[in-house]
Amino acid sequence: MRDAVGTTQEGLTDFLSQYPSLFALEGDEVCINAFGDLSMSGKNNPLLQSIPSRNRDYEKEAVEFFEAKLRKFGPELQIKSLLGHRSQAAPEVRLVSGRHLKDFGEFLAA
């Protein structure tokens, strides 16, 4: 999989955009266009049961995640340590909070 997609979000986006009959890209979200028999409706369709809300505020989720870590470990937690806990967060939280110390510092300052 890594050979085809790589390890970045951009690589995955490029890969999925090669198959427009299967996937629709909307910003940083992917929607499946077709998958087997989609004639089942509502709660009987396993594909529709797990569709997440599209109106999530990822920055707010990131702030709440790091606030919880600071409450747990104390306000004197070093920024590098707080950045280390980022790996436990949801992918969207990791994306908005920055990958490197400089980006993470800018996220915290905002």
Phi and psi in radians as a Rosetta constraint file:
Dihedral C 1 N 2 CA 2 C 2 CIRCULARHARMONIC -1.107 0.35
Dihedral N 2 CA 2 C 2 N 3 CIRCULARHARMONIC -0.534 0.35
Dihedral C 2 N 3 CA 3 C 3 CIRCULARHARMONIC -1.130 0.35
Dihedral N 3 CA 3 C 3 N 4 CIRCULARHARMONIC -0.657 0.35
Dihedral C 3 N 4 CA 4 C 4 CIRCULARHARMONIC -1.433 0.35
Dihedral N 4 CA 4 C 4 N 5 CIRCULARHARMONIC -0.624 0.35
Dihedral C 4 N 5 CA 5 C 5 CIRCULARHARMONIC -1.855 0.35
Dihedral N 5 CA 5 C 5 N 6 CIRCULARHARMONIC -0.627 0.35
Dihedral C 5 N 6 CA 6 C 6 CIRCULARHARMONIC 1.586 0.35
Dihedral N 6 CA 6 C 6 N 7 CIRCULARHARMONIC -2.863 0.35
Dihedral C 6 N 7 CA 7 C 7 CIRCULARHARMONIC -2.081 0.35
Dihedral N 7 CA 7 C 7 N 8 CIRCULARHARMONIC 0.243 0.35
Dihedral C 7 N 8 CA 8 C 8 CIRCULARHARMONIC -2.067 0.35
Dihedral N 8 CA 8 C 8 N 9 CIRCULARHARMONIC 2.820 0.35
Dihedral C 8 N 9 CA 9 C 9 CIRCULARHARMONIC -1.118 0.35
Dihedral N 9 CA 9 C 9 N 10 CIRCULARHARMONIC -0.627 0.35
Dihedral C 9 N 10 CA 10 C 10 CIRCULARHARMONIC -1.110 0.35
Dihedral N 10 CA 10 C 10 N 11 CIRCULARHARMONIC -0.697 0.35
Dihedral C 10 N 11 CA 11 C 11 CIRCULARHARMONIC -1.091 0.35
Dihedral N 11 CA 11 C 11 N 12 CIRCULARHARMONIC -0.734 0.35
Dihedral C 11 N 12 CA 12 C 12 CIRCULARHARMONIC -1.150 0.35
Dihedral N 12 CA 12 C 12 N 13 CIRCULARHARMONIC -0.727 0.35
Dihedral C 12 N 13 CA 13 C 13 CIRCULARHARMONIC -1.062 0.35
Dihedral N 13 CA 13 C 13 N 14 CIRCULARHARMONIC -0.786 0.35
Dihedral C 13 N 14 CA 14 C 14 CIRCULARHARMONIC -1.062 0.35
Dihedral N 14 CA 14 C 14 N 15 CIRCULARHARMONIC -0.747 0.35
Dihedral C 14 N 15 CA 15 C 15 CIRCULARHARMONIC -1.104 0.35
Dihedral N 15 CA 15 C 15 N 16 CIRCULARHARMONIC -0.854 0.35
Dihedral C 15 N 16 CA 16 C 16 CIRCULARHARMONIC -1.159 0.35
Dihedral N 16 CA 16 C 16 N 17 CIRCULARHARMONIC -0.575 0.35
Dihedral C 16 N 17 CA 17 C 17 CIRCULARHARMONIC -1.210 0.35
Dihedral N 17 CA 17 C 17 N 18 CIRCULARHARMONIC -0.239 0.35
Dihedral C 17 N 18 CA 18 C 18 CIRCULARHARMONIC -1.303 0.35
Dihedral N 18 CA 18 C 18 N 19 CIRCULARHARMONIC -0.206 0.35
Dihedral C 18 N 19 CA 19 C 19 CIRCULARHARMONIC -2.207 0.35
Dihedral N 19 CA 19 C 19 N 20 CIRCULARHARMONIC 1.155 0.35
Dihedral C 19 N 20 CA 20 C 20 CIRCULARHARMONIC -1.151 0.35
Dihedral N 20 CA 20 C 20 N 21 CIRCULARHARMONIC -0.357 0.35
Dihedral C 20 N 21 CA 21 C 21 CIRCULARHARMONIC -1.294 0.35
Dihedral N 21 CA 21 C 21 N 22 CIRCULARHARMONIC -0.343 0.35
Dihedral C 21 N 22 CA 22 C 22 CIRCULARHARMONIC -1.791 0.35
Dihedral N 22 CA 22 C 22 N 23 CIRCULARHARMONIC -0.653 0.35
Dihedral C 22 N 23 CA 23 C 23 CIRCULARHARMONIC -2.220 0.35
Dihedral N 23 CA 23 C 23 N 24 CIRCULARHARMONIC 2.436 0.35
Dihedral C 23 N 24 CA 24 C 24 CIRCULARHARMONIC -1.973 0.35
Dihedral N 24 CA 24 C 24 N 25 CIRCULARHARMONIC 2.191 0.35
Dihedral C 24 N 25 CA 25 C 25 CIRCULARHARMONIC -1.714 0.35
Dihedral N 25 CA 25 C 25 N 26 CIRCULARHARMONIC 2.210 0.35
Dihedral C 25 N 26 CA 26 C 26 CIRCULARHARMONIC -2.235 0.35
Dihedral N 26 CA 26 C 26 N 27 CIRCULARHARMONIC 1.648 0.35
Dihedral C 26 N 27 CA 27 C 27 CIRCULARHARMONIC 1.157 0.35
Dihedral N 27 CA 27 C 27 N 28 CIRCULARHARMONIC -2.141 0.35
Dihedral C 27 N 28 CA 28 C 28 CIRCULARHARMONIC -1.755 0.35
Dihedral N 28 CA 28 C 28 N 29 CIRCULARHARMONIC 0.310 0.35
Dihedral C 28 N 29 CA 29 C 29 CIRCULARHARMONIC -1.980 0.35
Dihedral N 29 CA 29 C 29 N 30 CIRCULARHARMONIC 2.620 0.35
Dihedral C 29 N 30 CA 30 C 30 CIRCULARHARMONIC -2.101 0.35
Dihedral N 30 CA 30 C 30 N 31 CIRCULARHARMONIC 2.310 0.35
Dihedral C 30 N 31 CA 31 C 31 CIRCULARHARMONIC -2.020 0.35
Dihedral N 31 CA 31 C 31 N 32 CIRCULARHARMONIC 2.439 0.35
Dihedral C 31 N 32 CA 32 C 32 CIRCULARHARMONIC -1.492 0.35
Dihedral N 32 CA 32 C 32 N 33 CIRCULARHARMONIC 2.331 0.35
Dihedral C 32 N 33 CA 33 C 33 CIRCULARHARMONIC -1.488 0.35
Dihedral N 33 CA 33 C 33 N 34 CIRCULARHARMONIC -0.647 0.35
Dihedral C 33 N 34 CA 34 C 34 CIRCULARHARMONIC -2.698 0.35
Dihedral N 34 CA 34 C 34 N 35 CIRCULARHARMONIC 2.450 0.35
Dihedral C 34 N 35 CA 35 C 35 CIRCULARHARMONIC -2.736 0.35
Dihedral N 35 CA 35 C 35 N 36 CIRCULARHARMONIC 1.729 0.35
Dihedral C 35 N 36 CA 36 C 36 CIRCULARHARMONIC 1.025 0.35
Dihedral N 36 CA 36 C 36 N 37 CIRCULARHARMONIC -2.467 0.35
Dihedral C 36 N 37 CA 37 C 37 CIRCULARHARMONIC -1.595 0.35
Dihedral N 37 CA 37 C 37 N 38 CIRCULARHARMONIC 1.869 0.35
Dihedral C 37 N 38 CA 38 C 38 CIRCULARHARMONIC -1.722 0.35
Dihedral N 38 CA 38 C 38 N 39 CIRCULARHARMONIC 0.362 0.35
Dihedral C 38 N 39 CA 39 C 39 CIRCULARHARMONIC -1.291 0.35
Dihedral N 39 CA 39 C 39 N 40 CIRCULARHARMONIC -0.333 0.35
Dihedral C 39 N 40 CA 40 C 40 CIRCULARHARMONIC -1.156 0.35
Dihedral N 40 CA 40 C 40 N 41 CIRCULARHARMONIC 2.557 0.35
Dihedral C 40 N 41 CA 41 C 41 CIRCULARHARMONIC -2.166 0.35
Dihedral N 41 CA 41 C 41 N 42 CIRCULARHARMONIC 2.771 0.35
Dihedral C 41 N 42 CA 42 C 42 CIRCULARHARMONIC 1.023 0.35
Dihedral N 42 CA 42 C 42 N 43 CIRCULARHARMONIC -2.369 0.35
Dihedral C 42 N 43 CA 43 C 43 CIRCULARHARMONIC -1.226 0.35
Dihedral N 43 CA 43 C 43 N 44 CIRCULARHARMONIC -0.239 0.35
Dihedral C 43 N 44 CA 44 C 44 CIRCULARHARMONIC -1.420 0.35
Dihedral N 44 CA 44 C 44 N 45 CIRCULARHARMONIC -0.237 0.35
Dihedral C 44 N 45 CA 45 C 45 CIRCULARHARMONIC -1.639 0.35
Dihedral N 45 CA 45 C 45 N 46 CIRCULARHARMONIC 1.945 0.35
Dihedral C 45 N 46 CA 46 C 46 CIRCULARHARMONIC -1.109 0.35
Dihedral N 46 CA 46 C 46 N 47 CIRCULARHARMONIC -0.435 0.35
Dihedral C 46 N 47 CA 47 C 47 CIRCULARHARMONIC -1.243 0.35
Dihedral N 47 CA 47 C 47 N 48 CIRCULARHARMONIC -0.531 0.35
Dihedral C 47 N 48 CA 48 C 48 CIRCULARHARMONIC -1.549 0.35
Dihedral N 48 CA 48 C 48 N 49 CIRCULARHARMONIC -0.217 0.35
Dihedral C 48 N 49 CA 49 C 49 CIRCULARHARMONIC -1.279 0.35
Dihedral N 49 CA 49 C 49 N 50 CIRCULARHARMONIC -0.501 0.35
Dihedral C 49 N 50 CA 50 C 50 CIRCULARHARMONIC -1.964 0.35
Dihedral N 50 CA 50 C 50 N 51 CIRCULARHARMONIC 0.418 0.35
Dihedral C 50 N 51 CA 51 C 51 CIRCULARHARMONIC -1.319 0.35
Dihedral N 51 CA 51 C 51 N 52 CIRCULARHARMONIC 2.086 0.35
Dihedral C 51 N 52 CA 52 C 52 CIRCULARHARMONIC -1.299 0.35
Dihedral N 52 CA 52 C 52 N 53 CIRCULARHARMONIC 2.817 0.35
Dihedral C 52 N 53 CA 53 C 53 CIRCULARHARMONIC -1.146 0.35
Dihedral N 53 CA 53 C 53 N 54 CIRCULARHARMONIC 2.386 0.35
Dihedral C 53 N 54 CA 54 C 54 CIRCULARHARMONIC -1.535 0.35
Dihedral N 54 CA 54 C 54 N 55 CIRCULARHARMONIC -0.041 0.35
Dihedral C 54 N 55 CA 55 C 55 CIRCULARHARMONIC -1.854 0.35
Dihedral N 55 CA 55 C 55 N 56 CIRCULARHARMONIC 0.600 0.35
Dihedral C 55 N 56 CA 56 C 56 CIRCULARHARMONIC -1.393 0.35
Dihedral N 56 CA 56 C 56 N 57 CIRCULARHARMONIC 2.504 0.35
Dihedral C 56 N 57 CA 57 C 57 CIRCULARHARMONIC -1.774 0.35
Dihedral N 57 CA 57 C 57 N 58 CIRCULARHARMONIC 1.695 0.35
Dihedral C 57 N 58 CA 58 C 58 CIRCULARHARMONIC -1.184 0.35
Dihedral N 58 CA 58 C 58 N 59 CIRCULARHARMONIC -0.596 0.35
Dihedral C 58 N 59 CA 59 C 59 CIRCULARHARMONIC -1.133 0.35
Dihedral N 59 CA 59 C 59 N 60 CIRCULARHARMONIC -0.722 0.35
Dihedral C 59 N 60 CA 60 C 60 CIRCULARHARMONIC -1.110 0.35
Dihedral N 60 CA 60 C 60 N 61 CIRCULARHARMONIC -0.739 0.35
Dihedral C 60 N 61 CA 61 C 61 CIRCULARHARMONIC -1.064 0.35
Dihedral N 61 CA 61 C 61 N 62 CIRCULARHARMONIC -0.696 0.35
Dihedral C 61 N 62 CA 62 C 62 CIRCULARHARMONIC -1.125 0.35
Dihedral N 62 CA 62 C 62 N 63 CIRCULARHARMONIC -0.780 0.35
Dihedral C 62 N 63 CA 63 C 63 CIRCULARHARMONIC -1.055 0.35
Dihedral N 63 CA 63 C 63 N 64 CIRCULARHARMONIC -0.796 0.35
Dihedral C 63 N 64 CA 64 C 64 CIRCULARHARMONIC -1.099 0.35
Dihedral N 64 CA 64 C 64 N 65 CIRCULARHARMONIC -0.683 0.35
Dihedral C 64 N 65 CA 65 C 65 CIRCULARHARMONIC -1.069 0.35
Dihedral N 65 CA 65 C 65 N 66 CIRCULARHARMONIC -0.860 0.35
Dihedral C 65 N 66 CA 66 C 66 CIRCULARHARMONIC -1.273 0.35
Dihedral N 66 CA 66 C 66 N 67 CIRCULARHARMONIC -0.527 0.35
Dihedral C 66 N 67 CA 67 C 67 CIRCULARHARMONIC -1.089 0.35
Dihedral N 67 CA 67 C 67 N 68 CIRCULARHARMONIC -0.728 0.35
Dihedral C 67 N 68 CA 68 C 68 CIRCULARHARMONIC -1.105 0.35
Dihedral N 68 CA 68 C 68 N 69 CIRCULARHARMONIC -0.695 0.35
Dihedral C 68 N 69 CA 69 C 69 CIRCULARHARMONIC -1.144 0.35
Dihedral N 69 CA 69 C 69 N 70 CIRCULARHARMONIC -0.703 0.35
Dihedral C 69 N 70 CA 70 C 70 CIRCULARHARMONIC -1.168 0.35
Dihedral N 70 CA 70 C 70 N 71 CIRCULARHARMONIC -0.653 0.35
Dihedral C 70 N 71 CA 71 C 71 CIRCULARHARMONIC -1.131 0.35
Dihedral N 71 CA 71 C 71 N 72 CIRCULARHARMONIC -0.668 0.35
Dihedral C 71 N 72 CA 72 C 72 CIRCULARHARMONIC -1.250 0.35
Dihedral N 72 CA 72 C 72 N 73 CIRCULARHARMONIC -0.774 0.35
Dihedral C 72 N 73 CA 73 C 73 CIRCULARHARMONIC -1.802 0.35
Dihedral N 73 CA 73 C 73 N 74 CIRCULARHARMONIC -0.110 0.35
Dihedral C 73 N 74 CA 74 C 74 CIRCULARHARMONIC 1.740 0.35
Dihedral N 74 CA 74 C 74 N 75 CIRCULARHARMONIC 2.682 0.35
Dihedral C 74 N 75 CA 75 C 75 CIRCULARHARMONIC -1.242 0.35
Dihedral N 75 CA 75 C 75 N 76 CIRCULARHARMONIC -0.201 0.35
Dihedral C 75 N 76 CA 76 C 76 CIRCULARHARMONIC -1.627 0.35
Dihedral N 76 CA 76 C 76 N 77 CIRCULARHARMONIC 0.267 0.35
Dihedral C 76 N 77 CA 77 C 77 CIRCULARHARMONIC -1.137 0.35
Dihedral N 77 CA 77 C 77 N 78 CIRCULARHARMONIC 2.291 0.35
Dihedral C 77 N 78 CA 78 C 78 CIRCULARHARMONIC -1.162 0.35
Dihedral N 78 CA 78 C 78 N 79 CIRCULARHARMONIC 2.598 0.35
Dihedral C 78 N 79 CA 79 C 79 CIRCULARHARMONIC -1.044 0.35
Dihedral N 79 CA 79 C 79 N 80 CIRCULARHARMONIC -0.683 0.35
Dihedral C 79 N 80 CA 80 C 80 CIRCULARHARMONIC -1.087 0.35
Dihedral N 80 CA 80 C 80 N 81 CIRCULARHARMONIC -0.666 0.35
Dihedral C 80 N 81 CA 81 C 81 CIRCULARHARMONIC -1.181 0.35
Dihedral N 81 CA 81 C 81 N 82 CIRCULARHARMONIC -0.720 0.35
Dihedral C 81 N 82 CA 82 C 82 CIRCULARHARMONIC -1.104 0.35
Dihedral N 82 CA 82 C 82 N 83 CIRCULARHARMONIC -0.708 0.35
Dihedral C 82 N 83 CA 83 C 83 CIRCULARHARMONIC -1.083 0.35
Dihedral N 83 CA 83 C 83 N 84 CIRCULARHARMONIC -0.608 0.35
Dihedral C 83 N 84 CA 84 C 84 CIRCULARHARMONIC -1.118 0.35
Dihedral N 84 CA 84 C 84 N 85 CIRCULARHARMONIC -0.572 0.35
Dihedral C 84 N 85 CA 85 C 85 CIRCULARHARMONIC -1.285 0.35
Dihedral N 85 CA 85 C 85 N 86 CIRCULARHARMONIC -0.229 0.35
Dihedral C 85 N 86 CA 86 C 86 CIRCULARHARMONIC -1.005 0.35
Dihedral N 86 CA 86 C 86 N 87 CIRCULARHARMONIC -0.513 0.35
Dihedral C 86 N 87 CA 87 C 87 CIRCULARHARMONIC -1.130 0.35
Dihedral N 87 CA 87 C 87 N 88 CIRCULARHARMONIC -0.321 0.35
Dihedral C 87 N 88 CA 88 C 88 CIRCULARHARMONIC -1.513 0.35
Dihedral N 88 CA 88 C 88 N 89 CIRCULARHARMONIC -0.127 0.35
Dihedral C 88 N 89 CA 89 C 89 CIRCULARHARMONIC -1.467 0.35
Dihedral N 89 CA 89 C 89 N 90 CIRCULARHARMONIC 2.906 0.35
Dihedral C 89 N 90 CA 90 C 90 CIRCULARHARMONIC -1.109 0.35
Dihedral N 90 CA 90 C 90 N 91 CIRCULARHARMONIC 2.667 0.35
Dihedral C 90 N 91 CA 91 C 91 CIRCULARHARMONIC -0.958 0.35
Dihedral N 91 CA 91 C 91 N 92 CIRCULARHARMONIC -0.644 0.35
Dihedral C 91 N 92 CA 92 C 92 CIRCULARHARMONIC -1.152 0.35
Dihedral N 92 CA 92 C 92 N 93 CIRCULARHARMONIC -0.654 0.35
Dihedral C 92 N 93 CA 93 C 93 CIRCULARHARMONIC -1.154 0.35
Dihedral N 93 CA 93 C 93 N 94 CIRCULARHARMONIC -0.741 0.35
Dihedral C 93 N 94 CA 94 C 94 CIRCULARHARMONIC -1.100 0.35
Dihedral N 94 CA 94 C 94 N 95 CIRCULARHARMONIC -0.648 0.35
Dihedral C 94 N 95 CA 95 C 95 CIRCULARHARMONIC -1.157 0.35
Dihedral N 95 CA 95 C 95 N 96 CIRCULARHARMONIC -0.796 0.35
Dihedral C 95 N 96 CA 96 C 96 CIRCULARHARMONIC -1.359 0.35
Dihedral N 96 CA 96 C 96 N 97 CIRCULARHARMONIC -0.388 0.35
Dihedral C 96 N 97 CA 97 C 97 CIRCULARHARMONIC -1.541 0.35
Dihedral N 97 CA 97 C 97 N 98 CIRCULARHARMONIC -0.088 0.35
Dihedral C 97 N 98 CA 98 C 98 CIRCULARHARMONIC 1.651 0.35
Dihedral N 98 CA 98 C 98 N 99 CIRCULARHARMONIC 2.658 0.35
Dihedral C 98 N 99 CA 99 C 99 CIRCULARHARMONIC -1.654 0.35
Dihedral N 99 CA 99 C 99 N 100 CIRCULARHARMONIC -0.583 0.35
Dihedral C 99 N 100 CA 100 C 100 CIRCULARHARMONIC -1.988 0.35
Dihedral N 100 CA 100 C 100 N 101 CIRCULARHARMONIC 2.911 0.35
Dihedral C 100 N 101 CA 101 C 101 CIRCULARHARMONIC -0.977 0.35
Dihedral N 101 CA 101 C 101 N 102 CIRCULARHARMONIC -0.754 0.35
Dihedral C 101 N 102 CA 102 C 102 CIRCULARHARMONIC -1.086 0.35
Dihedral N 102 CA 102 C 102 N 103 CIRCULARHARMONIC -0.824 0.35
Dihedral C 102 N 103 CA 103 C 103 CIRCULARHARMONIC -1.102 0.35
Dihedral N 103 CA 103 C 103 N 104 CIRCULARHARMONIC -0.702 0.35
Dihedral C 103 N 104 CA 104 C 104 CIRCULARHARMONIC -1.144 0.35
Dihedral N 104 CA 104 C 104 N 105 CIRCULARHARMONIC -0.716 0.35
Dihedral C 104 N 105 CA 105 C 105 CIRCULARHARMONIC -1.066 0.35
Dihedral N 105 CA 105 C 105 N 106 CIRCULARHARMONIC -0.707 0.35
Dihedral C 105 N 106 CA 106 C 106 CIRCULARHARMONIC -1.146 0.35
Dihedral N 106 CA 106 C 106 N 107 CIRCULARHARMONIC -0.660 0.35
Dihedral C 106 N 107 CA 107 C 107 CIRCULARHARMONIC -1.101 0.35
Dihedral N 107 CA 107 C 107 N 108 CIRCULARHARMONIC -0.770 0.35
Dihedral C 107 N 108 CA 108 C 108 CIRCULARHARMONIC -1.152 0.35
Dihedral N 108 CA 108 C 108 N 109 CIRCULARHARMONIC -0.597 0.35
Dihedral C 108 N 109 CA 109 C 109 CIRCULARHARMONIC -1.303 0.35
Dihedral N 109 CA 109 C 109 N 110 CIRCULARHARMONIC -0.396 0.35
